Amino acid sequence: MRPRPPSAGTGSADDGVSGGTRRLRLLQVASLTSTCDRFAIAPLLVPIAHGFGVPLAATAGVAGGYFLAYGLMQVVWGLLSDRLGRVRVMRLALLGAVLGGIASVLAPTLPALLAARVLTGGCVAALIPAALVYVGDTWPAAVRQRPLSDVLAASAFGTAVATAGAGLLSDVAGWRTVFGISALACAGLAVGLRALPEPPGATGGVTRGWRSLLGPLGVVLGEGWARAVLLFAFVEGAVVLGVLTYLAPALQAGGSTAAVAGLAAGGFGVGGLVLSRLVRRLVGRLAPAVLAAVGATFLAAAWIPPLLLVHPVTVVLAGLLLGGAWAFLHSTLQAWATEVTPQARATAVALFATLLFLGSSAGTAAGAPLADAGRFTLLFAAALTASVPLGVAASLAREWFSRSGPR
Protein backbone atom coordinates (compact mmCIF):
# COMPACT_ATOMS: atom_id res chain seq x y z
CA MET A 1 0.00 0.00 0.00
CA ARG A 2 1.36 3.39 -0.99
CA PRO A 3 1.75 5.78 1.97
CA ARG A 4 -0.19 8.99 1.87
CA PRO A 5 2.03 12.02 1.27
CA PRO A 6 2.20 14.78 3.83
CA SER A 7 -0.48 17.37 3.62
CA ALA A 8 0.19 20.55 1.73
CA GLY A 9 -2.04 22.50 4.04
CA THR A 10 -5.43 23.99 3.40
CA GLY A 11 -6.82 27.23 2.21
CA SER A 12 -3.75 28.66 0.53
CA ALA A 13 -2.66 25.42 -1.09
CA ASP A 14 -3.92 26.52 -4.52
CA ASP A 15 -1.97 29.80 -4.38
CA GLY A 16 -4.20 31.15 -7.12
CA VAL A 17 -3.96 28.03 -9.32
CA SER A 18 -7.28 26.45 -10.27
CA GLY A 19 -7.40 22.91 -8.88
CA GLY A 20 -4.00 23.47 -7.33
CA THR A 21 -4.55 21.27 -4.27
CA ARG A 22 -5.59 18.25 -6.32
CA ARG A 23 -2.71 18.72 -8.75
CA LEU A 24 -0.24 19.14 -5.92
CA ARG A 25 -1.39 15.90 -4.27
CA LEU A 26 -0.70 13.96 -7.47
CA LEU A 27 2.72 15.57 -7.82
CA GLN A 28 3.50 14.70 -4.20
CA VAL A 29 2.53 11.08 -4.80
CA ALA A 30 4.82 11.02 -7.86
CA SER A 31 7.71 12.35 -5.78
CA LEU A 32 6.93 9.93 -2.95
CA THR A 33 6.80 6.94 -5.31
CA SER A 34 10.12 7.79 -6.93
CA THR A 35 11.89 8.34 -3.62
CA CYS A 36 10.53 5.17 -2.03
CA ASP A 37 11.74 3.11 -4.95
CA ARG A 38 15.17 4.78 -4.92
CA PHE A 39 15.86 4.52 -1.17
CA ALA A 40 14.40 1.02 -0.75
CA ILE A 41 17.34 -0.65 -2.48
CA ALA A 42 19.99 -0.11 0.22
CA PRO A 43 18.29 -2.18 2.99
CA LEU A 44 17.71 -5.00 0.49
CA LEU A 45 21.32 -5.60 -0.56
CA VAL A 46 22.08 -8.10 2.22
CA PRO A 47 18.84 -10.12 1.74
CA ILE A 48 19.48 -10.18 -2.02
CA ALA A 49 23.01 -11.46 -1.41
CA HIS A 50 21.65 -14.21 0.82
CA GLY A 51 18.93 -15.05 -1.68
CA PHE A 52 21.32 -15.56 -4.57
CA GLY A 53 24.14 -16.96 -2.44
CA VAL A 54 26.65 -14.32 -3.53
CA PRO A 55 28.91 -11.90 -1.62
CA LEU A 56 27.55 -8.53 -0.60
CA ALA A 57 30.04 -6.83 -2.92
CA ALA A 58 28.36 -8.53 -5.87
CA THR A 59 24.93 -7.14 -5.02
CA ALA A 60 26.33 -3.62 -4.63
CA GLY A 61 26.27 -3.40 -8.42
CA VAL A 62 22.47 -3.60 -8.30
CA ALA A 63 22.37 -0.34 -6.37
CA GLY A 64 25.18 1.21 -8.39
CA GLY A 65 23.52 0.41 -11.72
CA TYR A 66 20.21 1.79 -10.47
CA PHE A 67 21.72 5.08 -9.28
CA LEU A 68 23.77 5.52 -12.46
CA ALA A 69 20.71 5.05 -14.65
CA TYR A 70 18.70 7.33 -12.36
CA GLY A 71 21.22 10.14 -12.72
CA LEU A 72 21.98 9.83 -16.43
CA MET A 73 18.35 9.60 -17.53
CA GLN A 74 17.41 12.91 -15.91
CA VAL A 75 18.50 14.91 -18.96
CA VAL A 76 16.92 12.47 -21.41
CA TRP A 77 13.55 12.69 -19.71
CA GLY A 78 13.89 16.45 -19.38
CA LEU A 79 14.47 16.86 -23.11
CA LEU A 80 11.55 14.55 -23.88
CA SER A 81 9.38 16.48 -21.43
CA ASP A 82 10.04 19.70 -23.31
CA ARG A 83 8.92 17.98 -26.52
CA LEU A 84 6.13 15.64 -25.41
CA GLY A 85 4.74 17.20 -22.23
CA ARG A 86 5.20 16.67 -18.51
CA VAL A 87 2.32 14.32 -17.75
CA ARG A 88 2.79 12.24 -20.87
CA VAL A 89 6.43 11.65 -19.99
CA MET A 90 5.62 10.69 -16.40
CA ARG A 91 3.01 8.15 -17.51
CA LEU A 92 5.34 6.72 -20.16
CA ALA A 93 8.14 6.39 -17.60
CA LEU A 94 5.80 4.74 -15.10
CA LEU A 95 4.92 2.02 -17.60
CA GLY A 96 8.63 1.29 -17.96
CA ALA A 97 8.99 1.26 -14.16
CA VAL A 98 6.15 -1.27 -13.88
CA LEU A 99 7.90 -3.56 -16.35
CA GLY A 100 11.19 -3.12 -14.48
CA GLY A 101 9.48 -3.88 -11.17
CA ILE A 102 7.86 -7.05 -12.49
CA ALA A 103 11.18 -8.15 -13.97
CA SER A 104 12.80 -7.51 -10.57
CA VAL A 105 10.27 -9.73 -8.82
CA LEU A 106 10.78 -12.54 -11.31
CA ALA A 107 14.57 -12.17 -11.77
CA PRO A 108 16.09 -15.69 -11.67
CA THR A 109 19.72 -14.50 -11.45
CA LEU A 110 21.67 -11.54 -10.13
CA PRO A 111 22.53 -10.24 -13.64
CA ALA A 112 18.84 -10.36 -14.52
CA LEU A 113 18.01 -8.41 -11.38
CA LEU A 114 20.71 -5.86 -12.23
CA ALA A 115 19.20 -5.31 -15.69
CA ALA A 116 15.71 -4.99 -14.20
CA ARG A 117 16.83 -2.43 -11.61
CA VAL A 118 18.71 -0.40 -14.23
CA LEU A 119 15.51 -0.22 -16.27
CA THR A 120 13.49 0.75 -13.20
CA GLY A 121 15.96 3.40 -12.06
CA GLY A 122 16.12 4.94 -15.50
CA CYS A 123 12.33 5.17 -15.61
CA VAL A 124 11.46 6.45 -12.12
CA ALA A 125 14.13 9.11 -12.72
CA ALA A 126 11.51 10.99 -14.75
CA LEU A 127 9.04 11.51 -11.91
CA ILE A 128 10.56 14.11 -9.58
CA PRO A 129 12.02 16.41 -12.29
CA ALA A 130 8.75 16.32 -14.21
CA ALA A 131 6.80 17.08 -11.03
CA LEU A 132 9.06 20.02 -10.22
CA VAL A 133 8.84 21.35 -13.77
CA TYR A 134 5.06 21.01 -13.63
CA VAL A 135 5.09 23.27 -10.59
CA GLY A 136 7.29 25.72 -12.49
CA ASP A 137 4.88 25.70 -15.42
CA THR A 138 1.78 26.16 -13.28
CA TRP A 139 2.46 28.23 -10.14
CA PRO A 140 3.53 31.90 -10.24
CA ALA A 141 7.18 32.57 -9.42
CA ALA A 142 6.26 34.62 -6.34
CA VAL A 143 4.74 31.61 -4.56
CA ARG A 144 6.39 28.74 -6.45
CA GLN A 145 8.69 27.68 -3.63
CA ARG A 146 5.67 26.72 -1.50
CA PRO A 147 4.46 23.89 -3.73
CA LEU A 148 8.06 22.98 -4.50
CA SER A 149 8.71 22.56 -0.78
CA ASP A 150 5.58 20.37 -0.57
CA VAL A 151 6.88 18.12 -3.36
CA LEU A 152 10.28 17.91 -1.65
CA ALA A 153 8.53 17.19 1.67
CA ALA A 154 6.88 14.18 0.06
CA SER A 155 10.32 13.10 -1.13
CA ALA A 156 11.73 13.44 2.39
CA PHE A 157 8.79 11.45 3.74
CA GLY A 158 9.55 8.77 1.16
CA THR A 159 13.15 8.61 2.34
CA ALA A 160 12.08 7.83 5.90
CA VAL A 161 9.38 5.36 4.81
CA ALA A 162 11.69 3.46 2.44
CA THR A 163 14.60 3.36 4.86
CA ALA A 164 12.50 2.04 7.72
CA GLY A 165 10.01 -0.05 5.79
CA ALA A 166 11.96 -1.87 3.07
CA GLY A 167 14.15 -3.84 5.45
CA LEU A 168 11.24 -4.74 7.71
CA LEU A 169 9.07 -5.83 4.80
CA SER A 170 11.95 -7.88 3.42
CA ASP A 171 12.27 -9.72 6.74
CA VAL A 172 8.54 -10.44 6.85
CA ALA A 173 7.72 -11.24 3.21
CA GLY A 174 10.99 -11.35 1.26
CA TRP A 175 12.89 -8.78 -0.78
CA ARG A 176 10.96 -9.54 -3.98
CA THR A 177 7.80 -8.29 -2.25
CA VAL A 178 9.30 -4.80 -1.94
CA PHE A 179 9.85 -4.57 -5.69
CA GLY A 180 6.37 -5.93 -6.32
CA ILE A 181 4.72 -3.29 -4.13
CA SER A 182 6.75 -0.59 -5.87
CA ALA A 183 5.58 -1.85 -9.27
CA LEU A 184 1.95 -1.79 -8.08
CA ALA A 185 2.42 1.77 -6.81
CA CYS A 186 3.81 2.84 -10.20
CA ALA A 187 0.88 1.22 -11.99
CA GLY A 188 -1.61 2.96 -9.72
CA LEU A 189 0.09 6.30 -10.20
CA ALA A 190 0.10 5.89 -13.99
CA VAL A 191 -3.67 5.54 -13.84
CA GLY A 192 -4.07 8.36 -11.32
CA LEU A 193 -2.12 10.80 -13.46
CA ARG A 194 -4.91 10.68 -16.04
CA ALA A 195 -6.57 13.28 -13.80
CA LEU A 196 -3.58 15.63 -14.06
CA PRO A 197 -3.99 18.10 -16.94
CA GLU A 198 -1.00 19.01 -19.06
CA PRO A 199 0.24 22.56 -18.29
CA PRO A 200 -0.55 25.02 -21.10
CA GLY A 201 2.44 25.56 -23.37
CA ALA A 202 4.47 22.82 -21.68
CA THR A 203 5.32 21.10 -24.93
CA GLY A 204 6.58 22.26 -28.26
CA GLY A 205 5.03 19.21 -29.88
CA VAL A 206 6.75 16.71 -32.14
CA THR A 207 5.82 18.35 -35.43
CA ARG A 208 8.86 20.62 -35.31
CA GLY A 209 11.09 17.59 -35.73
CA TRP A 210 13.51 15.72 -33.51
CA ARG A 211 16.49 17.72 -34.78
CA SER A 212 15.49 20.47 -32.37
CA LEU A 213 15.47 18.06 -29.41
CA LEU A 214 18.85 19.29 -28.20
CA GLY A 215 17.91 22.95 -28.64
CA PRO A 216 16.80 23.43 -25.01
CA LEU A 217 20.14 22.04 -23.85
CA GLY A 218 21.97 24.84 -25.65
CA VAL A 219 19.56 27.39 -24.19
CA VAL A 220 20.31 26.29 -20.64
CA LEU A 221 24.07 25.98 -21.01
CA GLY A 222 24.21 29.34 -22.76
CA GLU A 223 22.72 31.15 -19.75
CA GLY A 224 25.26 32.27 -17.15
CA TRP A 225 22.93 32.03 -14.18
CA ALA A 226 21.89 28.53 -15.24
CA ARG A 227 25.52 27.43 -15.24
CA ALA A 228 25.91 28.87 -11.74
CA VAL A 229 22.87 26.98 -10.45
CA LEU A 230 24.19 23.76 -11.97
CA LEU A 231 27.53 24.27 -10.25
CA PHE A 232 25.80 24.80 -6.91
CA ALA A 233 23.78 21.61 -7.50
CA PHE A 234 26.95 19.59 -8.08
CA VAL A 235 28.66 20.87 -4.94
CA GLU A 236 25.50 20.44 -2.85
CA GLY A 237 25.18 16.87 -4.06
CA ALA A 238 28.76 16.12 -3.05
CA VAL A 239 28.54 17.75 0.38
CA VAL A 240 25.01 16.74 1.41
CA LEU A 241 24.16 13.45 -0.31
CA GLY A 242 27.73 12.27 -0.81
CA VAL A 243 28.98 12.68 2.75
CA LEU A 244 25.59 11.74 4.22
CA THR A 245 26.40 8.22 3.01
CA TYR A 246 29.15 7.94 5.62
CA LEU A 247 27.23 8.95 8.73
CA ALA A 248 25.94 5.40 9.29
CA PRO A 249 29.32 3.70 8.56
CA ALA A 250 30.96 6.09 11.03
CA LEU A 251 28.64 4.78 13.74
CA GLN A 252 29.13 1.16 12.73
CA ALA A 253 32.89 1.61 12.81
CA GLY A 254 32.46 2.53 16.47
CA GLY A 255 30.50 -0.63 17.25
CA SER A 256 26.89 0.50 16.76
CA THR A 257 24.40 -1.88 15.21
CA ALA A 258 22.98 -1.44 11.72
CA ALA A 259 19.60 -0.53 13.21
CA VAL A 260 21.06 2.31 15.25
CA ALA A 261 23.17 3.48 12.32
CA GLY A 262 20.04 3.64 10.17
CA LEU A 263 18.78 6.51 12.28
CA ALA A 264 21.06 8.83 10.33
CA ALA A 265 19.03 8.45 7.16
CA GLY A 266 15.83 8.58 9.19
CA GLY A 267 16.93 11.84 10.79
CA PHE A 268 17.56 13.34 7.36
CA GLY A 269 14.07 12.44 6.19
CA VAL A 270 12.39 13.68 9.36
CA GLY A 271 14.32 16.95 9.32
CA GLY A 272 13.46 17.58 5.69
CA LEU A 273 9.81 16.76 6.21
CA VAL A 274 9.27 18.89 9.32
CA LEU A 275 11.23 21.94 8.25
CA SER A 276 9.78 21.99 4.75
CA ARG A 277 6.50 22.97 6.41
CA LEU A 278 8.25 25.98 7.92
CA VAL A 279 9.73 26.89 4.54
CA ARG A 280 6.27 26.93 3.05
CA ARG A 281 5.14 29.50 5.58
CA LEU A 282 8.20 31.67 5.06
CA VAL A 283 8.05 31.86 1.27
CA GLY A 284 6.93 35.35 0.37
CA ARG A 285 7.88 36.66 3.79
CA LEU A 286 11.60 36.11 3.41
CA ALA A 287 13.64 36.68 0.28
CA PRO A 288 14.99 33.56 -1.48
CA ALA A 289 18.53 34.64 -0.62
CA VAL A 290 17.62 34.69 3.06
CA LEU A 291 16.07 31.21 2.84
CA ALA A 292 19.26 29.99 1.17
CA ALA A 293 21.34 31.54 3.93
CA VAL A 294 19.27 29.78 6.60
CA GLY A 295 19.75 26.49 4.78
CA ALA A 296 23.48 27.14 4.48
CA THR A 297 23.63 27.67 8.24
CA PHE A 298 21.90 24.33 8.81
CA LEU A 299 24.36 22.67 6.43
CA ALA A 300 27.47 24.01 8.12
CA ALA A 301 26.09 23.28 11.58
CA ALA A 302 25.25 19.69 10.62
CA TRP A 303 28.87 18.60 10.43
CA ILE A 304 29.94 20.02 13.80
CA PRO A 305 28.35 17.38 16.12
CA PRO A 306 29.87 14.30 14.40
CA LEU A 307 33.12 16.20 13.95
CA LEU A 308 33.38 16.58 17.71
CA LEU A 309 32.12 13.07 18.57
CA VAL A 310 30.71 10.19 16.53
CA HIS A 311 27.81 9.00 18.66
CA PRO A 312 24.21 7.98 17.89
CA VAL A 313 22.92 11.28 19.28
CA THR A 314 25.33 13.42 17.26
CA VAL A 315 24.65 11.43 14.08
CA VAL A 316 20.88 11.79 14.47
CA LEU A 317 21.38 15.52 15.10
CA ALA A 318 23.52 15.77 11.98
CA GLY A 319 20.80 14.03 9.98
CA LEU A 320 18.12 16.40 11.26
CA LEU A 321 20.25 19.46 10.43
CA LEU A 322 21.02 18.11 6.97
CA GLY A 323 17.28 17.71 6.49
CA GLY A 324 16.91 21.37 7.41
CA ALA A 325 19.56 22.31 4.87
CA TRP A 326 17.68 20.27 2.28
CA ALA A 327 14.39 22.02 3.13
CA PHE A 328 15.80 25.56 2.98
CA LEU A 329 18.85 25.57 0.72
CA HIS A 330 17.95 22.81 -1.72
CA SER A 331 14.37 23.99 -2.22
CA THR A 332 15.69 27.50 -2.93
CA LEU A 333 18.16 26.19 -5.49
CA GLN A 334 15.48 23.97 -6.99
CA ALA A 335 13.05 26.88 -7.32
CA TRP A 336 15.85 28.94 -8.86
CA ALA A 337 16.43 26.23 -11.47
CA THR A 338 12.82 26.66 -12.64
CA GLU A 339 13.38 30.39 -13.21
CA VAL A 340 16.70 30.76 -15.00
CA THR A 341 15.50 29.55 -18.42
CA PRO A 342 11.68 29.38 -18.44
CA GLN A 343 11.72 28.62 -22.19
CA ALA A 344 13.61 25.38 -21.45
CA ARG A 345 12.48 24.75 -17.89
CA ALA A 346 12.30 20.95 -18.08
CA THR A 347 15.83 20.69 -19.43
CA ALA A 348 17.15 23.06 -16.74
CA VAL A 349 15.54 21.03 -13.96
CA ALA A 350 16.76 17.77 -15.49
CA LEU A 351 20.32 19.08 -15.71
CA PHE A 352 20.02 20.29 -12.13
CA ALA A 353 19.05 16.79 -10.99
CA THR A 354 21.79 15.21 -13.08
CA LEU A 355 24.49 17.45 -11.61
CA LEU A 356 23.09 16.85 -8.13
CA PHE A 357 23.45 13.08 -8.47
CA LEU A 358 26.80 13.31 -10.22
CA GLY A 359 27.96 15.44 -7.31
CA SER A 360 26.62 12.82 -4.92
CA SER A 361 28.63 10.12 -6.70
CA ALA A 362 31.73 12.31 -6.70
CA GLY A 363 31.38 13.07 -2.99
CA THR A 364 30.90 9.42 -2.16
CA ALA A 365 33.96 8.43 -4.20
CA ALA A 366 36.11 11.20 -2.75
CA GLY A 367 35.21 10.23 0.80
CA ALA A 368 35.77 6.50 0.32
CA PRO A 369 39.54 6.47 1.07
CA LEU A 370 39.03 8.40 4.31
CA ALA A 371 36.14 6.15 5.32
CA ASP A 372 38.14 3.00 4.55
CA ALA A 373 40.92 4.32 6.78
CA GLY A 374 38.45 5.14 9.55
CA ARG A 375 39.29 8.85 9.32
CA PHE A 376 35.72 10.06 9.63
CA THR A 377 36.69 13.15 11.59
CA LEU A 378 38.75 14.40 8.67
CA LEU A 379 35.91 13.55 6.27
CA PHE A 380 33.37 15.58 8.25
CA ALA A 381 35.87 18.43 8.57
CA ALA A 382 36.22 18.47 4.80
CA ALA A 383 32.44 18.59 4.44
CA LEU A 384 32.27 21.53 6.82
CA THR A 385 35.02 23.31 4.92
CA ALA A 386 33.15 22.91 1.63
CA SER A 387 29.77 23.83 3.11
CA VAL A 388 30.74 27.37 4.11
CA PRO A 389 31.76 28.71 0.68
CA LEU A 390 28.85 26.87 -0.94
CA GLY A 391 26.35 28.56 1.37
CA VAL A 392 27.89 32.03 1.06
CA ALA A 393 28.19 31.85 -2.73
CA ALA A 394 24.69 30.46 -3.24
CA SER A 395 23.08 33.10 -1.00
CA LEU A 396 24.92 36.01 -2.60
CA ALA A 397 24.32 34.75 -6.13
CA ARG A 398 20.60 34.29 -5.46
CA GLU A 399 20.42 37.88 -4.26
CA TRP A 400 22.22 39.14 -7.37
CA PHE A 401 19.88 37.13 -9.58
CA SER A 402 16.84 38.68 -7.86
CA ARG A 403 18.18 42.11 -8.74
CA SER A 404 19.39 41.48 -12.27
CA GLY A 405 17.54 38.43 -13.61
CA PRO A 406 18.88 36.13 -16.37
CA ARG A 407 21.76 37.42 -18.43
Buried (B, 14 or more C-beta within 10 A) or exposed (E): EBBEBBBBBEEBBBBEBEEBBEBBBBBBBBBBBBBBBBBBBBBBBBBBBEBBEEEEEBBBBBBBBBBBBBBBBBBBBBBBBBBBBBBBBBBBBBEBBBBBBBBBBEBEEBEEBBBBBBBBBBBBBBBBBBBBBBBBBBBEEEBBBBBBBBBBBBBBBBBBBBBBBBBEBBEEEBBBBBBBBBBBBBBBBBEBBEEBEBBEEBBBEEEEEEEEBEBBBEBBBEBEBBBBBBBBBBBBBBBBBBBBBBBBBBBEBBEBEEEBBBBBBBBBBBBBBBBBBEBBEBBEEBBBBBBBBBBBBBBBBBBBBBBEEBBBEBBBBBBBBBBBBBBBBBBBBBBBBBBBBEBBBBBBBBBBBBBBBBBBBBBBEBBBEBBEEEBBBEBBBBBBEBBEEBBBBBBEBBBEBEEEEEE
